[in-house]
Amino acid sequence: MERSSKLRDFIAFLGTIKGDIANVTAPPYFLAPVSVVEIPSCWTERPSVFTSAALETNPEKRALAVLRWIMSSLKSQFYIGQDEKASMRKPLNAFLGELFFGHWTDETSTARMITEQVSHHPPITACYMWDEEHSIRGIGYVRVEMSFNGFLNVKQTGHAMLHLDKYNEHYLIPFPHCKVKGFLSGRLYPELGGTYHIISSSGFISEITFLGEGFFSGVRNSFTANMYRASDNAKTPIYTASGQWSGSFTISNPTDPSDTETCVPGLSPPAPLQTVPLEDQDPWETRNAWKEVLTALTEGDIQTTIKEKSKLEEAQRAMRRKEAAENTKWEPKFFSSTEDDALFHELAITPDWKLDADRTKGVWRFDQEKARKATKPYRDDLTPFGEVGHNERKE
């Protein structure tokens, strides 16, 4: 009852805010013990699914493998690792400069990822993923905006680009918008909506329409998808997919009934995340920086959560004030922004898909030269809590 009352109070508070609420501090009981910078792990936590397109010799099958990979990642991305029967929770707002490094290994592949919070106002996260052995790599960046009108509306601006080096192939991948529903019942769940396209330089388009559950009909988290040739004005499907992205879905070949498969992404657990031991992590790495908060959240210790979270947030505010007073600019360690993206314009053939670089502080790319020079400690004596020796927290 106390949690329900607090949730109602939080809903009433959200209703008083106009504009973007992405950086609003959520109450501890609403938080997941994970930061925003780890959410892109949804793409790499099943390495064999991530690399499957690189192992296909048929271009149609490669395009289909990319569609399967994206649809298989959505549950982990939007339920934040929760079971779909449990109420979803909000990840921790990432602080500027927050870093995440991880890799996952299964029977066929090892996928690696670097993620960095490249902006805090507005919040922008950039990530780079790759499997060197299979010559596959991807880059993505996203700005998240939130508003509340009875539902929590999550708008994502940005895109991802997957590259298959062996075939010199590129895939432009969208970030769907989301509504968080279930506030009245206290059991929150995500619902995606709209139509989006995965576009390949090899000439295939996967058109995905998220349907969802309405007041009187529909199935939660449902979708349909058609994959067709970009040159085919009739959009004759080569493959179709339908079902629930949070449960199971079926992929079919309309001309060959025997060419059908059922995908259940949650049937087997993801590969275990592998990182360096916590004591060897840089102060700017997410699990090191948030370690006290993550422990408190896991243990359900609300007071310690608030106390430790406030320490980090107040230190970050002081850092921003100091930068403003000294007129210094924050520089990301692994990513750089450019003004435009020629490949995006080449692939984004749908008229409503715009780059919106002005809303994301440019187009973010993984900077190989920066990465080559980046060594620990990444910011010398500066930690997320301030300079070593000038704050309570020493690493």
Backbone hydrogen bonds, N-H to C=O, Kabsch-Sander energy under -0.5 kcal/mol:
donor,donor_aa,acceptor,acceptor_aa,energy
5,S,1,M,-2.4
6,K,2,E,-2.3
7,L,3,R,-2.6
8,R,4,S,-2.2
9,D,5,S,-2.1
10,F,6,K,-2.3
11,I,7,L,-2.4
12,A,8,R,-2.4
13,F,9,D,-2.0
14,L,10,F,-2.6
15,G,11,I,-2.0
16,T,13,F,-1.5
17,I,14,L,-1.5
21,I,146,M,-2.6
24,V,21,I,-1.7
26,A,24,V,-0.5
30,F,27,P,-2.1
31,L,28,P,-1.7
32,A,90,K,-2.8
34,V,32,A,-2.3
36,V,92,L,-2.1
38,E,35,S,-1.8
39,I,36,V,-1.5
41,S,38,E,-2.0
42,C,39,I,-2.1
43,W,40,P,-2.1
44,T,41,S,-1.1
45,E,41,S,-2.0
49,V,46,R,-1.2
50,F,46,R,-2.0
51,T,47,P,-2.5
52,S,48,S,-0.5
54,A,51,T,-1.0
55,L,51,T,-0.8
55,L,52,S,-0.9
56,E,53,A,-1.2
62,R,58,N,-2.0
63,A,59,P,-2.2
64,L,60,E,-2.1
65,A,61,K,-2.3
66,V,62,R,-1.8
67,L,63,A,-1.8
68,R,64,L,-2.7
69,W,65,A,-2.3
70,I,66,V,-2.4
71,M,67,L,-2.4
72,S,68,R,-2.0
73,S,69,W,-0.8
73,S,70,I,-0.9
74,L,70,I,-0.7
74,L,71,M,-0.5
75,K,245,W,-0.6
77,Q,73,S,-1.8
78,F,74,L,-2.8
79,Y,75,K,-2.5
81,G,76,S,-0.7
82,Q,79,Y,-2.2
86,A,83,D,-1.7
88,M,188,L,-2.4
90,K,30,F,-3.0
92,L,34,V,-2.5
97,G,117,Q,-2.6
98,E,95,F,-2.1
99,L,284,W,-2.5
100,F,115,T,-2.2
102,G,113,M,-1.9
103,H,274,Q,-1.6
104,W,111,A,-2.4
106,D,109,S,-2.3
111,A,104,W,-2.2
112,R,130,W,-2.5
113,M,102,G,-2.3
114,I,128,Y,-2.5
115,T,100,F,-2.5
116,E,126,A,-2.7
117,Q,98,E,-2.1
118,V,116,E,-1.0
118,V,124,I,-1.2
119,S,124,I,-1.4
124,I,119,S,-2.1
125,T,142,V,-2.2
126,A,116,E,-2.5
127,C,140,G,-2.9
128,Y,114,I,-2.6
129,M,138,G,-2.6
130,W,112,R,-2.0
131,D,136,I,-2.5
135,S,132,E,-1.0
136,I,131,D,-1.7
137,R,163,H,-1.9
138,G,129,M,-2.9
139,I,161,M,-2.0
140,G,127,C,-2.2
141,Y,159,H,-1.7
142,V,125,T,-2.2
143,R,157,T,-3.0
144,V,123,P,-1.2
145,E,143,R,-0.5
145,E,155,K,-2.6
147,S,153,N,-1.7
149,N,151,F,-2.2
152,L,180,V,-1.9
153,N,147,S,-3.2
153,N,151,F,-0.8
154,V,152,L,-0.6
154,V,178,C,-3.6
155,K,145,E,-3.2
155,K,153,N,-0.6
157,T,143,R,-2.7
157,T,155,K,-0.5
158,G,156,Q,-0.5
159,H,141,Y,-0.9
160,A,173,I,-2.5
161,M,139,I,-2.8
162,L,171,Y,-2.4
163,H,137,R,-3.3
164,L,169,E,-2.7
165,D,135,S,-2.0
165,D,163,H,-0.7
166,K,135,S,-0.6
167,Y,164,L,-0.8
168,N,164,L,-0.8
168,N,165,D,-0.6
169,E,164,L,-1.9
171,Y,162,L,-2.4
172,L,199,I,-2.9
173,I,160,A,-2.9
173,I,171,Y,-0.5
178,C,154,V,-2.6
179,K,191,E,-2.4
180,V,152,L,-2.9
181,K,179,K,-0.7
181,K,189,Y,-3.0
186,G,182,G,-1.4
187,R,182,G,-1.0
188,L,186,G,-0.6
189,Y,181,K,-2.2
191,E,179,K,-2.2
193,G,177,H,-0.9
194,G,210,F,-0.9
196,Y,208,I,-2.8
198,I,206,S,-2.3
199,I,172,L,-1.9
199,I,197,H,-0.6
200,S,204,F,-2.6
201,S,170,H,-2.6
203,G,200,S,-1.5
205,I,228,Y,-3.0
206,S,198,I,-2.5
207,E,205,I,-0.6
207,E,226,N,-3.0
208,I,196,Y,-3.1
208,I,206,S,-0.6
209,T,224,T,-3.0
210,F,194,G,-2.7
210,F,208,I,-0.5
211,L,222,S,-2.1
212,G,222,S,-0.6
214,G,217,S,-3.2
219,V,212,G,-0.6
222,S,219,V,-1.3
223,F,243,G,-2.0
224,T,209,T,-2.2
225,A,241,A,-2.6
226,N,207,E,-2.0
227,M,239,Y,-3.0
228,Y,205,I,-2.6
228,Y,226,N,-0.5
230,A,203,G,-2.4
232,D,229,R,-1.6
233,N,231,S,-0.9
235,K,232,D,-1.6
238,I,227,M,-3.9
239,Y,227,M,-1.2
240,T,252,S,-2.5
241,A,225,A,-2.4
242,S,250,T,-1.8
243,G,223,F,-1.7
244,Q,248,S,-2.7
245,W,221,N,-2.1
247,G,244,Q,-1.1
249,F,263,C,-2.3
250,T,242,S,-2.9
251,I,261,E,-2.9
252,S,240,T,-2.7
253,N,256,D,-0.5
253,N,259,D,-1.2
256,D,253,N,-1.8
259,D,256,D,-2.2
260,T,258,S,-1.5
261,E,251,I,-2.5
263,C,249,F,-3.5
263,C,261,E,-0.5
266,G,247,G,-0.5
267,L,264,V,-2.2
268,S,265,P,-0.6
271,A,45,E,-2.5
274,Q,103,H,-2.2
280,D,277,P,-1.9
281,Q,277,P,-0.5
281,Q,278,L,-1.3
285,E,282,D,-2.0
286,T,99,L,-3.1
288,N,285,E,-0.8
289,A,285,E,-2.8
290,W,286,T,-2.4
291,K,288,N,-1.1
294,L,290,W,-3.1
295,T,291,K,-2.1
296,A,292,E,-2.1
297,L,293,V,-2.7
298,T,294,L,-2.3
299,E,295,T,-2.0
300,G,296,A,-0.6
300,G,297,L,-0.9
301,D,296,A,-2.7
302,I,300,G,-1.2
305,T,301,D,-2.0
306,I,302,I,-2.5
307,K,303,Q,-2.4
308,E,304,T,-2.9
309,K,305,T,-2.4
310,S,306,I,-2.2
311,K,307,K,-1.6
312,L,308,E,-1.5
313,E,309,K,-2.3
314,E,310,S,-3.0
315,A,311,K,-2.0
316,Q,312,L,-2.1
317,R,313,E,-2.0
318,A,314,E,-2.2
319,M,315,A,-1.9
320,R,316,Q,-2.1
321,R,317,R,-2.1
322,K,318,A,-2.1
323,E,319,M,-2.1
324,A,320,R,-2.2
325,A,321,R,-2.3
326,E,322,K,-2.1
327,N,323,E,-0.8
328,T,323,E,-2.2
336,S,365,R,-2.1
338,T,363,V,-2.3
345,H,341,D,-1.7
346,E,342,A,-1.8
347,L,343,L,-2.0
348,A,344,F,-3.2
349,I,347,L,-2.4
353,W,350,T,-1.6
354,K,352,D,-1.0
359,R,356,D,-1.5
360,T,356,D,-0.5
360,T,357,A,-0.8
362,G,357,A,-3.2
363,V,338,T,-3.3
364,W,362,G,-0.6
365,R,336,S,-3.0
367,D,334,F,-2.7
368,Q,366,F,-0.9
371,A,367,D,-2.6
372,R,368,Q,-2.1
373,K,369,E,-1.5
374,A,370,K,-1.4
380,D,377,P,-1.5
382,L,379,R,-2.6
383,T,386,G,-2.8
386,G,383,T,-2.1
388,V,381,D,-2.6
390,H,387,E,-2.4
394,K,392,E,-0.6
